[in-house]
Amino acid sequence: MPMRLSGLMSGMDTESIITQLVEARKVKVDGTKKAQTKLKWTQEAWKTLNGKILKLYNGTLSNLRFESSYMKKTTKVSNSNVVSVVTGDGAMNSVQSLKVKKMAQSGYLTGGQLGDGKQGYTTDTRLSALGIDLSAKSTIKVSVGGEEKEVEISGATTIGQLVDSFRQAGINASFDATNQRFYLAAKDTGTANDFSISAGDGTGLQMLQSLGLDYVDEGVKAAYQSVIDSRDDMLQGRLDSKLSELSSERKRLQNLLDGKLNQLQKDFGQEFADAGIDIYGGDMDAIKAKVQELYESDSEKYAALEDWGGSWDNLSGRIANIDKQLKPGADGKPETDAEGNYILADSVKESITSEVDAMVAQFQSALDGADHAGARKNAATDAVIELNGVEYTGSRNTFEINGLTLTVNATTADNETVTLSTQDDTAGIYDMIKNFFKEYNELINEMDKLYNADSAREYEPLTDEEKEAMSEDEVKEWETKIKDSLLRRDSTLGTVSTAIKQLMMSGVSVNGKQMYLSDFGIETLSYFTAAENEKNAYHIDGDKDDTNTSGNADKLQAMIANDPQTVMDFFVGLSRNLYSELTNRMARTEYSSAYTIYEDVRMKSEYDDYTSKIKEQEKKLADYEDKWYKKFADMETAMAKMQKSASAVTALLGG
């Protein structure tokens, strides 16, 4: 805002004069702002009411129009400690007998205590601290529900990493640092979801023993017995693998030796020919002596021969070591079979056989052992129930049978039978209808309250200046009076409210007979009995929660019990009529959005128009103010010139 200096020459309070002139024009701007504020409050009032209508529309009213909502069943249980029952709509009215023979459980392994339980192992502890060699590596097999996965561990693996590996393999796992034990469990109940942990070799078995996870159940027995039974195949496999390894390495080393001779022939064949030495003649001592001689005669020229002899001896030595593990022939070279394959030396065969037999003995010992490091495995079990003499088995403790969902919580005692009595849920149907009228009454009472609100014609939204002159409580009270009256005598509200009331009173045709809510003991109170703005609310005779009608005979409850079909037909028809009425009135139009009972689109447009109008009015007001400041500024300038001229004349006259 520019700095304005006024009244210096005239002595007039031009600021005050202009403020008063502008204030008169500002009333128009304030009026538009108040109208916009009032419109905004009206939008909010309608939005709140529309939300309540939608709640009824999408909730209890929507449910009441479907026959399936009235087909409610309930099941009474003679011993709820044994079983809980959820009754589906398709359940039959019946009395059934139940026995729970076995509960479904998940497999659970409690590991043996590590050490004496005082070592203080944590999830950061390496397995080497438990006696597992730091360089040792093996694979533990985890079988879950018949699917096998492998967990690789070593002495460098931490307890925490091992726990994570078990979890990734499909079982729940944890390490309890307080009790110094591992705990493993299947993720689901039932034998089909049980798990087992077994070793694939002797090292793995030793690791399980060190971890307190060495146990034997049927699954482990089968795995370990398979290892024992496959002794011969395992031995042959290791022998074949060892022979293949030695043969492959010997061939590789021999190729390197042959390559060195070929390179020597290529690079220095002439020198050896001049010396009368046949490189391929086999006299290695003569070859190495000539190599040494050449290198010493001219090391730069024969630099490639510097380590030739040592390299040759190294390769030859490695081949000799391999040959020691192969069966020697009459000529001292490894013997081959008819197909040209090498044969393992007897000492190697005996060593491998001894290793395999030692591992087999380990697994046999594990099968025969009794303690297994204190580990205990509880096998998973299936749930077994007997309903009406027919046995059902499941992996979980929940059974879905003919519309009933049975969740068993305990086994029945010997000779105990639990009785399940399924019948129509009259209380559920009654509560559904009662809840509908509770919501309906809240809505219709709210609509009447808004429509019949006291007039607040003398009240308008406050400007900021007006609020400053009042206390917070006074401002709140003032605005509340306006907000409470915003929908007073609103035509849209009146039309919707009247349509709903008339529809509720018009009744429904049931089997050719026109029936009304009063036929079911549901009526409004008399005009003089009902509270203000509650004259259109309905009350159910015999409703224990309604002090007005609780003493009357409960006609609705009796009809639900004795003639449920009529009750269903009437309320399905009534709710469908009301639902259809609201659907039509909440349809999208040029002035309203879908699912909106009021003209929200039109109101938004009006609100935006107010915003533009206020902006335009404020600009005109600012221009009007600037115009007056300019006029007074021009007056001050003229007076200053006049005074200056007068002073000059006075000076000329000698004044």
C-alpha positions as CSV (number, residue, x, y, z in Angstrom):
1,M,0.0,0.0,0.0
2,P,1.5,3.4,-1.0
3,M,2.3,6.0,1.8
4,R,-0.3,8.8,1.8
5,L,0.2,12.2,3.5
6,S,-3.0,14.2,3.7
7,G,-4.4,17.3,5.5
8,L,-1.1,19.1,5.8
9,M,-2.3,22.3,4.2
10,S,-6.0,22.2,4.8
11,G,-5.8,20.9,8.3
12,M,-8.7,18.5,7.5
13,D,-8.8,14.9,8.7
14,T,-9.0,13.6,5.2
15,E,-8.1,10.1,6.2
16,S,-11.2,9.9,8.4
17,I,-13.4,11.5,5.7
18,I,-12.2,9.0,3.0
19,T,-12.7,6.1,5.4
20,Q,-16.3,7.1,6.0
21,L,-16.9,7.5,2.3
22,V,-15.4,4.1,1.5
23,E,-17.2,2.4,4.4
24,A,-20.5,3.3,2.9
25,R,-19.5,1.6,-0.3
26,K,-17.9,-1.4,1.6
27,V,-21.3,-2.4,2.9
28,K,-22.1,-3.8,-0.5
29,V,-18.9,-5.9,-0.5
30,D,-19.6,-7.2,3.0
31,G,-23.1,-8.1,2.0
32,T,-21.8,-10.3,-0.9
33,K,-19.2,-11.9,1.4
34,K,-21.9,-12.7,4.0
35,A,-24.1,-14.2,1.3
36,Q,-21.3,-16.4,0.2
37,T,-20.5,-17.5,3.8
38,K,-24.2,-18.3,4.3
39,L,-24.2,-20.4,1.1
40,K,-21.0,-22.2,2.2
41,W,-22.7,-23.1,5.6
42,T,-25.8,-24.3,3.7
43,Q,-23.6,-26.5,1.5
44,E,-22.1,-28.0,4.6
45,A,-25.5,-28.5,6.2
46,W,-26.8,-30.3,3.1
47,K,-23.6,-32.4,2.9
48,T,-24.0,-33.6,6.5
49,L,-27.7,-34.5,6.0
50,N,-27.0,-36.2,2.6
51,G,-24.4,-38.3,4.4
52,K,-27.0,-39.5,6.9
53,I,-29.4,-40.3,4.0
54,L,-26.7,-42.3,2.2
55,K,-25.8,-44.2,5.4
56,L,-29.4,-45.4,5.7
57,Y,-29.6,-46.0,1.9
58,N,-26.5,-48.1,1.7
59,G,-26.9,-49.8,5.0
60,T,-29.9,-51.3,6.7
61,L,-32.3,-50.2,4.0
62,S,-30.3,-51.9,1.3
63,N,-30.1,-55.1,3.4
64,L,-33.9,-55.1,4.1
65,R,-34.8,-55.3,0.4
66,F,-33.3,-58.8,0.0
67,E,-35.1,-61.9,1.1
68,S,-31.8,-63.6,2.0
69,S,-31.4,-61.1,4.9
70,Y,-34.5,-62.6,6.6
71,M,-33.3,-66.2,6.2
72,K,-31.2,-66.0,9.4
73,K,-30.4,-69.0,11.4
74,T,-28.8,-69.5,14.8
75,T,-27.3,-72.5,16.5
76,K,-27.3,-73.2,20.2
77,V,-24.4,-75.3,21.6
78,S,-24.7,-77.4,24.8
79,N,-21.0,-76.9,25.6
80,S,-19.5,-73.8,24.1
81,N,-16.1,-74.7,25.7
82,V,-15.8,-77.5,23.1
83,V,-17.0,-75.8,19.9
84,S,-18.2,-72.5,18.6
85,V,-20.6,-72.3,15.6
86,V,-21.2,-69.8,12.9
87,T,-24.5,-70.5,11.2
88,G,-24.8,-69.8,7.5
89,D,-28.0,-68.9,5.7
90,G,-28.1,-72.4,4.1
91,A,-28.1,-74.3,7.4
92,M,-31.0,-76.5,8.0
93,N,-33.1,-76.5,11.2
94,S,-31.9,-79.5,13.1
95,V,-30.5,-81.0,16.3
96,Q,-27.1,-82.7,15.8
97,S,-24.7,-84.5,18.0
98,L,-20.9,-83.8,18.0
99,K,-17.9,-85.5,19.4
100,V,-14.4,-84.0,19.1
101,K,-11.9,-86.8,19.1
102,K,-8.7,-84.9,18.3
103,M,-7.5,-81.3,17.9
104,A,-5.3,-80.2,15.0
105,Q,-1.9,-79.2,16.1
106,S,1.2,-77.9,14.4
107,G,4.6,-79.7,14.5
108,Y,6.8,-78.2,17.2
109,L,10.5,-78.8,18.0
110,T,12.1,-77.8,21.2
111,G,15.8,-77.8,20.8
112,G,18.2,-79.2,23.4
113,Q,19.8,-76.8,25.8
114,L,23.2,-75.5,24.4
115,G,26.0,-76.4,26.7
116,D,25.1,-76.0,30.3
117,G,22.7,-73.1,29.5
118,K,25.1,-70.5,30.9
119,Q,27.3,-69.7,27.9
120,G,25.2,-66.7,27.0
121,Y,24.9,-67.4,23.3
122,T,23.1,-64.8,21.3
123,T,21.8,-64.4,17.7
124,D,25.2,-62.9,16.9
125,T,27.2,-65.9,18.1
126,R,28.9,-67.9,15.4
127,L,28.2,-71.7,15.2
128,S,31.9,-72.3,15.6
129,A,31.5,-71.2,19.3
130,L,29.2,-74.3,19.7
131,G,32.0,-76.7,18.7
132,I,31.4,-76.7,15.0
133,D,34.7,-76.4,13.0
134,L,35.0,-72.9,11.6
135,S,35.8,-74.3,8.1
136,A,33.2,-77.0,8.3
137,K,30.3,-76.7,5.7
138,S,27.3,-78.8,5.2
139,T,23.6,-78.8,4.2
140,I,20.6,-79.5,6.4
141,K,17.5,-80.7,4.7
142,V,14.2,-79.1,5.8
143,S,11.0,-80.8,4.6
144,V,7.7,-79.0,4.9
145,G,4.5,-80.6,3.8
146,G,6.5,-83.0,1.6
147,E,8.5,-80.2,-0.1
148,E,12.2,-80.4,0.7
149,K,14.5,-77.4,0.9
150,E,18.2,-77.1,1.8
151,V,19.8,-74.9,4.4
152,E,23.5,-74.4,4.0
153,I,25.4,-73.7,7.2
154,S,29.0,-73.5,8.3
155,G,31.0,-72.7,11.3
156,A,31.0,-69.1,10.3
157,T,27.2,-68.9,10.2
158,T,25.6,-67.0,13.1
159,I,22.7,-68.2,15.2
160,G,20.6,-65.4,13.8
161,Q,21.5,-66.3,10.2
162,L,20.5,-69.9,10.8
163,V,17.2,-68.8,12.3
164,D,16.5,-66.7,9.2
165,S,17.4,-69.6,6.9
166,F,14.9,-71.9,8.7
167,R,12.2,-69.2,8.2
168,Q,13.0,-68.9,4.5
169,A,12.8,-72.7,4.3
170,G,9.1,-72.4,5.4
171,I,9.0,-72.9,9.2
172,N,8.7,-70.6,12.2
173,A,12.0,-70.4,14.0
174,S,13.5,-68.5,17.0
175,F,16.4,-68.7,19.4
176,D,15.7,-68.1,23.1
177,A,18.8,-66.5,24.6
178,T,17.3,-66.9,28.1
179,N,16.9,-70.7,27.8
180,Q,19.7,-71.2,25.3
181,R,17.5,-73.2,23.0
182,F,16.2,-73.2,19.4
183,Y,12.5,-73.5,18.9
184,L,11.0,-74.5,15.5
185,A,7.3,-74.9,14.5
186,A,5.3,-75.5,11.4
187,K,3.3,-72.5,10.1
188,D,0.1,-74.4,9.9
189,T,-1.6,-77.2,11.8
190,G,-2.3,-80.7,10.4
191,T,-0.1,-83.6,9.4
192,A,0.0,-82.4,5.8
193,N,1.8,-79.2,7.0
194,D,4.3,-80.9,9.4
195,F,8.1,-80.5,9.0
196,S,11.2,-82.5,9.6
197,I,14.9,-81.6,9.8
198,S,17.6,-84.0,8.8
199,A,21.2,-84.1,7.8
200,G,22.5,-85.2,4.4
201,D,26.0,-86.2,5.6
202,G,28.0,-86.9,8.7
203,T,29.2,-83.3,9.0
204,G,25.6,-82.1,8.9
205,L,24.6,-84.7,11.5
206,Q,27.4,-83.5,13.8
207,M,26.2,-79.9,13.3
208,L,22.6,-80.8,14.3
209,Q,23.9,-82.5,17.4
210,S,25.9,-79.4,18.3
211,L,22.9,-77.2,17.8
212,G,20.6,-79.3,20.0
213,L,18.5,-80.1,16.9
214,D,19.3,-83.8,16.7
215,Y,16.0,-85.8,17.0
216,V,14.3,-88.7,15.3
217,D,10.7,-88.9,14.3
218,E,9.1,-90.9,11.5
219,G,10.2,-88.4,8.8
220,V,13.8,-88.3,10.1
221,K,13.9,-92.1,10.4
222,A,12.9,-92.4,6.8
223,A,15.6,-89.9,5.7
224,Y,18.3,-91.5,7.8
225,Q,17.3,-95.1,6.8
226,S,17.5,-94.0,3.2
227,V,21.1,-92.9,3.8
228,I,21.9,-96.2,5.4
229,D,20.2,-98.3,2.7
230,S,22.0,-96.3,-0.1
231,R,25.4,-97.3,1.3
232,D,26.5,-99.2,-1.7
233,D,25.3,-96.7,-4.2
234,M,26.8,-93.9,-2.1
235,L,30.2,-95.7,-2.0
236,Q,30.2,-96.4,-5.7
237,G,29.3,-92.8,-6.3
238,R,32.2,-91.5,-4.3
239,L,34.6,-94.0,-5.9
240,D,33.4,-92.9,-9.3
241,S,33.6,-89.3,-8.4
242,K,37.2,-89.7,-7.0
243,L,38.4,-91.6,-10.1
244,S,36.8,-89.0,-12.3
245,E,38.4,-86.2,-10.4
246,L,41.9,-87.9,-10.5
247,S,41.6,-88.8,-14.2
248,S,40.5,-85.3,-15.2
249,E,43.3,-83.7,-13.2
250,R,45.9,-86.1,-14.5
251,K,44.8,-85.5,-18.1
252,R,44.9,-81.7,-17.5
253,L,48.5,-81.9,-16.1
254,Q,49.7,-84.2,-18.8
255,N,48.4,-81.8,-21.4
256,L,50.4,-79.0,-19.7
257,L,53.5,-81.2,-19.8
258,D,53.0,-82.0,-23.5
259,G,52.4,-78.4,-24.2
260,K,55.8,-77.5,-22.6
261,L,57.6,-80.0,-24.8
262,N,55.8,-78.7,-27.9
263,Q,56.7,-75.1,-27.0
264,L,60.3,-76.2,-26.4
265,Q,60.4,-77.9,-29.8
266,K,58.9,-74.9,-31.5
267,D,61.2,-72.3,-29.9
268,F,64.5,-74.1,-29.6
269,G,64.2,-77.3,-31.6
270,Q,67.3,-76.5,-33.7
271,E,69.6,-76.0,-30.7
272,F,68.5,-79.5,-29.4
273,A,68.9,-81.1,-32.8
274,D,72.4,-79.6,-33.1
275,A,73.2,-81.2,-29.7
276,G,71.8,-84.5,-30.9
277,I,68.9,-84.5,-28.4
278,D,65.5,-85.7,-29.3
279,I,63.0,-83.6,-27.3
280,Y,60.4,-86.3,-27.6
281,G,62.9,-89.1,-27.0
282,G,62.2,-89.3,-23.3
283,D,65.7,-88.5,-21.9
284,M,64.5,-85.8,-19.6
285,D,67.8,-85.5,-17.7
286,A,69.6,-84.6,-21.0
287,I,66.8,-82.1,-21.9
288,K,66.9,-80.3,-18.6
289,A,70.8,-80.2,-18.8
290,K,70.6,-78.6,-22.3
291,V,68.0,-76.2,-21.1
292,Q,70.2,-75.1,-18.2
293,E,73.2,-74.8,-20.6
294,L,71.4,-72.6,-23.0
295,Y,70.0,-70.3,-20.3
296,E,73.5,-69.9,-18.7
297,S,75.1,-69.2,-22.1
298,D,72.8,-66.3,-23.0
299,S,70.1,-65.6,-20.3
300,E,68.5,-62.8,-22.4
301,K,68.2,-64.8,-25.5
302,Y,67.0,-67.9,-23.6
303,A,65.0,-66.0,-20.9
304,A,61.9,-68.2,-21.6
305,L,63.9,-71.2,-20.2
306,E,64.6,-69.6,-16.8
307,D,62.1,-71.7,-14.8
308,W,61.5,-74.4,-17.4
309,G,63.0,-77.2,-15.4
310,G,61.3,-76.2,-12.1
311,S,58.0,-75.9,-13.8
312,W,58.5,-79.3,-15.4
313,D,59.4,-80.9,-12.1
314,N,56.3,-79.4,-10.4
315,L,53.9,-80.7,-13.0
316,S,55.7,-84.1,-13.0
317,G,55.5,-84.2,-9.3
318,R,51.8,-83.5,-9.2
319,I,51.2,-86.2,-11.8
320,A,53.3,-88.6,-9.7
321,N,51.1,-87.8,-6.6
322,I,48.0,-88.6,-8.6
323,D,49.6,-91.8,-9.9
324,K,50.1,-92.9,-6.3
325,Q,46.3,-92.9,-5.9
326,L,45.9,-95.0,-9.1
327,K,46.6,-98.7,-9.5
328,P,50.2,-99.1,-10.9
329,G,50.9,-101.3,-13.9
330,A,53.8,-103.6,-14.6
331,D,55.7,-100.8,-16.3
332,G,55.2,-98.5,-13.3
333,K,52.6,-96.4,-15.1
334,P,49.0,-96.3,-14.0
335,E,47.1,-99.4,-15.1
336,T,44.0,-99.0,-17.3
337,D,41.1,-101.3,-17.9
338,A,40.0,-102.7,-21.3
339,E,38.3,-99.4,-22.1
340,G,41.4,-97.4,-21.3
341,N,40.1,-96.0,-18.0
342,Y,42.3,-95.7,-14.9
343,I,41.7,-97.8,-11.9
344,L,41.8,-96.5,-8.3
345,A,44.5,-97.8,-6.0
346,D,43.3,-100.3,-3.3
347,S,44.4,-97.9,-0.6
348,V,42.2,-95.1,-1.9
349,K,39.3,-97.5,-2.2
350,E,39.8,-98.6,1.3
351,S,40.0,-95.1,2.6
352,I,36.8,-94.0,0.8
353,T,35.0,-97.2,2.0
354,S,36.0,-96.4,5.5
355,E,34.7,-92.9,5.3
356,V,31.3,-94.0,3.9
357,D,31.0,-96.8,6.5
358,A,31.8,-94.3,9.3
359,M,29.1,-92.0,8.1
360,V,26.6,-94.8,7.8
361,A,27.5,-95.8,11.3
362,Q,26.8,-92.2,12.4
363,F,23.3,-92.3,10.9
364,Q,22.7,-95.8,12.4
365,S,23.8,-94.5,15.8
366,A,21.4,-91.5,15.4
367,L,18.6,-93.9,14.7
368,D,19.5,-96.1,17.7
369,G,20.2,-93.2,20.1
370,A,17.8,-92.4,22.9
371,D,18.7,-88.9,24.1
372,H,19.4,-86.9,20.9
373,A,20.9,-84.0,22.8
374,G,17.6,-83.3,24.7
375,A,15.7,-82.2,21.6
376,R,12.0,-83.0,21.6
377,K,9.7,-83.0,18.5
378,N,5.9,-83.0,18.9
379,A,4.4,-84.3,15.6
380,A,1.6,-82.4,13.9
381,T,-1.9,-83.9,14.2
382,D,-5.1,-83.5,12.3
383,A,-8.4,-82.6,13.9
384,V,-10.9,-85.4,14.0
385,I,-14.6,-84.9,14.8
386,E,-17.7,-87.1,14.7
387,L,-20.9,-85.4,13.6
388,N,-24.1,-87.5,13.8
389,G,-21.9,-90.6,13.7
390,V,-19.9,-89.6,10.6
391,E,-16.2,-88.9,11.1
392,Y,-14.5,-85.9,9.5
393,T,-10.8,-85.2,9.4
394,G,-9.1,-81.9,8.7
395,S,-5.8,-80.1,9.0
396,R,-7.3,-77.3,10.9
397,N,-9.7,-77.0,13.8
398,T,-12.4,-75.4,11.6
399,F,-14.9,-77.5,9.7
400,E,-17.6,-76.2,7.2
401,I,-20.4,-78.7,7.1
402,N,-23.8,-78.1,5.5
403,G,-24.0,-74.4,6.3
404,L,-22.4,-74.6,9.7
405,T,-18.8,-73.4,10.4
406,L,-17.6,-75.4,13.4
407,T,-14.5,-74.2,15.3
408,V,-13.4,-76.8,17.8
409,N,-11.6,-75.6,20.9
410,A,-11.2,-78.8,23.0
411,T,-11.8,-82.5,22.8
412,T,-14.9,-84.0,24.3
413,A,-14.6,-86.1,27.4
414,D,-15.3,-89.8,27.3
415,N,-18.9,-90.6,26.5
416,E,-19.6,-86.8,26.1
417,T,-21.7,-85.6,23.2
418,V,-22.2,-81.9,22.4
419,T,-25.7,-81.0,21.1
420,L,-26.0,-78.4,18.2
421,S,-29.5,-77.0,17.8
422,T,-30.1,-75.0,14.7
423,Q,-33.3,-72.9,14.3
424,D,-34.6,-69.7,12.7
425,D,-33.0,-66.6,14.3
426,T,-36.1,-64.6,15.1
427,A,-34.1,-62.4,17.4
428,G,-31.7,-61.6,14.5
429,I,-34.6,-60.6,12.2
430,Y,-36.2,-58.6,14.9
431,D,-33.0,-56.7,15.6
432,M,-32.5,-56.0,11.9
433,I,-35.9,-54.4,11.6
434,K,-35.4,-52.6,14.9
435,N,-32.1,-51.2,13.8
436,F,-33.7,-49.9,10.6
437,F,-36.3,-47.9,12.5
438,K,-33.6,-46.6,14.8
439,E,-31.7,-45.2,11.9
440,Y,-34.8,-44.1,10.1
441,N,-36.1,-42.2,13.2
442,E,-32.8,-40.5,13.7
443,L,-32.9,-39.3,10.0
444,I,-36.6,-38.2,9.9
445,N,-36.3,-36.4,13.2
446,E,-33.2,-34.6,12.0
447,M,-35.1,-33.6,8.8
448,D,-38.0,-32.3,10.8
449,K,-35.8,-30.4,13.1
450,L,-34.0,-28.7,10.3
451,Y,-37.2,-27.9,8.4
452,N,-39.0,-26.6,11.5
453,A,-36.1,-24.6,12.9
454,D,-36.6,-21.2,14.4
455,S,-36.2,-18.3,12.0
456,A,-32.9,-16.4,12.1
457,R,-33.9,-13.7,9.6
458,E,-32.3,-11.0,11.7
459,Y,-29.0,-12.7,11.8
460,E,-26.3,-12.5,9.2
461,P,-22.7,-13.9,9.1
462,L,-20.3,-11.5,10.9
463,T,-17.5,-9.6,9.3
464,D,-14.0,-9.7,10.9
465,E,-14.6,-6.2,12.4
466,E,-17.9,-7.3,13.9
467,K,-16.3,-10.4,15.4
468,E,-13.6,-8.3,17.1
469,A,-16.3,-6.4,19.0
470,M,-17.8,-9.7,20.4
471,S,-16.5,-12.5,22.7
472,E,-15.8,-16.0,21.3
473,D,-18.9,-17.4,23.0
474,E,-21.1,-14.6,21.6
475,V,-19.7,-15.2,18.1
476,K,-20.3,-19.0,18.4
477,E,-23.9,-18.4,19.6
478,W,-24.6,-16.0,16.8
479,E,-23.3,-18.3,14.1
480,T,-25.1,-21.3,15.6
481,K,-28.4,-19.5,15.3
482,I,-27.8,-19.0,11.6
483,K,-26.5,-22.5,10.9
484,D,-29.5,-24.1,12.7
485,S,-31.9,-22.2,10.5
486,L,-30.3,-22.7,7.1
487,L,-32.7,-25.4,5.9
488,R,-35.8,-23.9,7.5
489,R,-38.7,-24.3,5.2
490,D,-36.3,-25.5,2.5
491,S,-38.4,-26.7,-0.5
492,T,-36.1,-29.5,-1.4
493,L,-36.0,-30.8,2.2
494,G,-39.7,-30.5,2.5
495,T,-40.4,-32.4,-0.7
496,V,-38.0,-35.3,0.1
497,S,-39.3,-35.5,3.7
498,T,-42.9,-35.6,2.7
499,A,-42.3,-38.2,0.0
500,I,-40.5,-40.5,2.5
501,K,-43.3,-40.1,5.2
502,Q,-46.1,-40.8,2.7
503,L,-44.3,-43.9,1.4
504,M,-43.9,-45.2,4.9
505,M,-47.6,-44.7,5.6
506,S,-48.9,-46.1,2.2
507,G,-48.3,-49.7,3.1
508,V,-47.5,-52.8,1.0
509,S,-49.6,-55.4,-0.8
510,V,-48.9,-58.9,0.7
511,N,-50.7,-61.8,-1.0
512,G,-53.4,-59.5,-2.3
513,K,-53.9,-57.8,1.0
514,Q,-52.8,-54.2,1.7
515,M,-50.9,-54.2,4.9
516,Y,-49.5,-51.3,7.0
517,L,-46.8,-50.9,9.6
518,S,-49.5,-50.8,12.3
519,D,-50.4,-54.4,11.4
520,F,-47.0,-55.3,12.9
521,G,-47.3,-53.1,16.0
522,I,-45.2,-50.3,14.5
523,E,-46.7,-46.8,14.7
524,T,-45.9,-43.2,15.4
525,L,-46.9,-41.7,18.8
526,S,-50.0,-39.5,19.1
527,Y,-49.5,-35.8,18.2
528,F,-49.7,-34.7,21.9
529,T,-47.5,-37.5,23.2
530,A,-44.6,-37.3,20.7
531,A,-41.8,-34.8,21.5
532,E,-41.2,-31.8,19.3
533,N,-39.8,-32.8,15.9
534,E,-40.3,-36.5,16.7
535,K,-43.9,-36.8,15.6
536,N,-43.0,-38.9,12.5
537,A,-40.8,-41.4,14.3
538,Y,-42.0,-45.0,14.5
539,H,-42.1,-47.0,17.7
540,I,-42.3,-50.8,18.0
541,D,-44.8,-52.2,20.5
542,G,-43.0,-54.3,23.2
543,D,-39.5,-52.8,22.4
544,K,-37.8,-53.1,25.7
545,D,-35.5,-50.2,24.8
546,D,-38.5,-47.8,24.1
547,T,-40.0,-46.4,27.3
548,N,-43.0,-45.2,25.2
549,T,-44.1,-48.7,24.0
550,S,-42.2,-51.3,26.0
551,G,-45.4,-52.2,28.0
552,N,-47.4,-53.1,24.9
553,A,-47.7,-56.6,23.5
554,D,-44.8,-57.4,21.1
555,K,-46.8,-58.0,17.9
556,L,-43.7,-57.9,15.6
557,Q,-41.8,-60.6,17.6
558,A,-44.9,-62.8,17.5
559,M,-45.4,-62.5,13.8
560,I,-41.7,-63.2,13.1
561,A,-42.1,-66.4,15.1
562,N,-45.5,-67.5,13.7
563,D,-45.6,-66.0,10.2
564,P,-42.1,-65.1,9.1
565,Q,-43.1,-65.2,5.4
566,T,-45.6,-62.3,5.8
567,V,-43.0,-60.3,7.8
568,M,-40.4,-60.8,5.1
569,D,-42.8,-60.0,2.2
570,F,-44.0,-56.8,3.8
571,F,-40.6,-55.4,4.8
572,V,-38.9,-56.5,1.5
573,G,-41.7,-54.6,-0.3
574,L,-41.5,-51.5,1.9
575,S,-37.7,-51.2,1.8
576,R,-37.7,-51.7,-2.0
577,N,-40.2,-48.9,-2.4
578,L,-38.2,-46.6,-0.1
579,Y,-34.9,-47.6,-1.8
580,S,-36.4,-46.9,-5.2
581,E,-37.7,-43.5,-4.1
582,L,-34.4,-42.4,-2.7
583,T,-32.6,-43.8,-5.8
584,N,-34.7,-41.6,-8.1
585,R,-34.3,-38.5,-5.9
586,M,-30.5,-39.0,-5.7
587,A,-30.1,-39.5,-9.5
588,R,-27.6,-37.2,-11.3
589,T,-29.1,-34.1,-12.8
590,E,-28.0,-30.9,-14.4
591,Y,-27.9,-29.3,-10.9
592,S,-26.9,-32.2,-8.7
593,S,-24.3,-35.1,-8.6
594,A,-25.2,-38.8,-8.3
595,Y,-26.2,-40.0,-4.9
596,T,-27.0,-36.4,-3.9
597,I,-30.4,-35.3,-2.6
598,Y,-29.7,-31.6,-3.0
599,E,-28.5,-29.3,-5.9
600,D,-24.8,-29.4,-5.0
601,V,-23.7,-28.5,-8.6
602,R,-25.8,-25.4,-8.6
603,M,-24.6,-24.3,-5.2
604,K,-21.0,-24.7,-6.2
605,S,-21.6,-22.6,-9.3
606,E,-23.3,-19.9,-7.2
607,Y,-20.4,-20.0,-4.7
608,D,-17.9,-19.5,-7.5
609,D,-20.0,-16.6,-8.9
610,Y,-19.8,-15.0,-5.5
611,T,-16.0,-15.3,-5.5
612,S,-15.8,-13.5,-8.9
613,K,-18.3,-10.9,-7.7
614,I,-16.4,-10.2,-4.5
615,K,-13.1,-9.8,-6.4
616,E,-14.8,-7.4,-8.8
617,Q,-16.4,-5.4,-6.0
618,E,-13.2,-5.2,-4.0
619,K,-11.4,-3.8,-7.1
620,K,-14.1,-1.1,-7.6
621,L,-13.8,-0.2,-3.9
622,A,-10.1,0.1,-4.1
623,D,-10.4,2.3,-7.2
624,Y,-13.1,4.4,-5.4
625,E,-10.8,4.9,-2.4
626,D,-7.8,5.8,-4.7
627,K,-10.0,8.4,-6.5
628,W,-10.8,10.3,-3.2
629,Y,-7.2,10.2,-2.1
630,K,-6.2,11.7,-5.4
631,K,-8.9,14.4,-5.1
632,F,-7.8,15.5,-1.7
633,A,-4.1,15.3,-2.7
634,D,-4.9,17.6,-5.6
635,M,-6.7,20.0,-3.2
636,E,-3.7,20.0,-0.9
637,T,-1.3,20.7,-3.8
638,A,-3.5,23.6,-5.0
639,M,-3.6,25.1,-1.5
640,A,0.1,24.8,-1.2
641,K,0.6,26.8,-4.4
642,M,-1.9,29.4,-3.3
643,Q,-0.1,29.8,0.0
644,K,3.3,30.1,-1.7
645,S,1.9,32.8,-4.1
646,A,0.4,34.7,-1.1
647,S,3.7,34.6,0.7
648,A,5.5,35.9,-2.4
649,V,3.0,38.9,-2.7
650,T,3.4,39.7,1.0
651,A,7.1,39.7,0.6
652,L,6.9,42.2,-2.3
653,L,4.7,44.5,-0.3
654,G,7.2,44.4,2.5
655,G,4.9,42.5,4.8
